[in-house]
Amino acid sequence: MPRSGSYIRSMPFSNSYARLPERFYAKLPPTPVAAPRLIKWNEGLARELGIAMLDVEVLAGNRLAEGSEPLAMAYAGHQFGGFVPQLGDGRAILLGEVVDTKGVLRDIQLKGSGPTPFSRRGDGRAALGPVLREYIVAEAMAALGIPTTRALAAVATGETVWREEPLPGAVLTRVASSHIRVGTFQYFAARGDEEGLRLLADYVIARHYPDAAGPREMLDRVIAAQARLIAKWMCVGFIHGVMNTDNMSVAGETIDYGPCAFMDTYHPEKKFSSIDEMGRYAYINQPRIAHWNLVRLAETLLPLIGEAQAQAAIDAFPSLYQDALSAGFRAKLGLKDEQPDDMTMVQELLDAMAANEADFTLTFRRLYEDALPDTFDAWRTRWQARLKDADRETMRLANPAFIPRNHRVEFALAAAQAGDFSPFEELVQVLSRPYDDQPEFAKYAEPPGPGEIVQRTFCGT
């Protein structure tokens, strides 16, 4: 548990989003829970935020902290291609905002905090498993250097939630640069609310892109941020699993970890989500879907910037993404200087990985360690001829040894649901140093055995 220290200060919340008109949200408090118990407090993140440990009653939603103006945000979204004009926070409450130690405004939100006007007959609660999954994966992504929402705390509620079976309930405290999504803009566009669009754009500019001179430049910044983000996903084999427009943050952070997963065996069409039957959000489709989602964002801004400006902004995405992807994979291959055939070499390696059913993460880590299997000899010869002086440190920091492997995550969740949180704690510890050799935890770098392979992951709603 955290101890008192100079990094700790009192934390009255503010809530700038609550200063927007009432049609942007519904104000309501979290629904109290029966018997809250702290499972995990993220002291490292608390230090970044410059805050003291929050009381478990606050983390559970049973009591409000000073200055908190809790609200559920309104938004819409395309879900698997179909538009839903009203979604919103159906099981999340934004408690407020704090200014972190770098002067950045950060949202503090409770997820699983009870029903809201946007719950659509849902119970507004979260089960323990999905809460711990989001904690594990979000913190792993942060350690990998990928923009993401963060997990500040996990609390058991002492209550049962019902999905297909009775499950222990929990609440996640989530931290984000903001929770504004592409779907937030769609909510106002669907209502023909041009004033709402302008107010929202002004808010996003002031909060995230203060150097942007208006909505067009804001759109440029969002597109560039998403191009960089998706490229980072692709470079570590991450599959989000549910890239709906309401799950795309305008701040360029990974948000809403549901049926997400990291690939073990590489295949470009890999998918895990149990609800993605057609593979819309498969690994190889993520850049295309991101582009599609951003087109939807540009459409909402047409009343503010016009069609020509929106089209020009959107047309920039493919090259921005390709540049970011090329830079990421050049780092993974240790290539210092850029050459036109770099991505051809990358694709040849990926093709060989798919043909040999090679593990995505281990293949690149073994390349860094000069331990690539003999099956890749032909490719390695071409790579070595291209390589003049490998940037070893860049390679190390681009090729993690440890990712949240699905079978390890599932093991930790099963143990936690049975009352043993030690596998969860150890997994979180290992994943906090993904680029370091940790020989004492070597088992966490190993791919699953035949009986451990996870084929499907599930959303927590």
Sequence and secondary structure as in RCSB ss.txt:
>XXXX:A:sequence
MPRSGSYIRSMPFSNSYARLPERFYAKLPPTPVAAPRLIKWNEGLARELGIAMLDVEVLAGNRLAEGSEPLAMAY
AGHQFGGFVPQLGDGRAILLGEVVDTKGVLRDIQLKGSGPTPFSRRGDGRAALGPVLREYIVAEAMAALGIPTTR
ALAAVATGETVWREEPLPGAVLTRVASSHIRVGTFQYFAARGDEEGLRLLADYVIARHYPDAAGPREMLDRVIAA
QARLIAKWMCVGFIHGVMNTDNMSVAGETIDYGPCAFMDTYHPEKKFSSIDEMGRYAYINQPRIAHWNLVRLAET
LLPLIGEAQAQAAIDAFPSLYQDALSAGFRAKLGLKDEQPDDMTMVQELLDAMAANEADFTLTFRRLYEDALPDT
FDAWRTRWQARLKDADRETMRLANPAFIPRNHRVEFALAAAQAGDFSPFEELVQVLSRPYDDQPEFAKYAEPPGP
GEIVQRTFCGT
>XXXX:A:secstr
     TT B    B GGGGS GGGEEE      SS EEEEE HHHHHHHTB    HHHHHTSS  TT   EEE  
 EEETTEEES    SSEEEEEEEE TTS EEEEEEESB   TTSTT   BEEHHHHHHHHHHHHHHHHTT  B E
EEEEEEEEEEEESSSEEEEEEEEEEES   BHHHHHHHHHTT HHHHHHHHHHHHHHH TT  SHHHHHHHHHHH
HHHHHHHHHHHTEE S   GGG BTTS B   SS EE SB  TT   BTT TT TT GGGHHHHHHHHHHHHHHH
THHHH HHHHHHHHHTHHHHHHHHHHHHHHHHHT  S  TTHHHHHHHHHHHHHHTT BHHHHHHHHHTT   GG
GHHHHHHHHHH SS  HHHHHTTS S    HHHHHHHHHHHHTT  HHHHHHHHHHTSTTS  GGGGGGGS   T
TT    B    
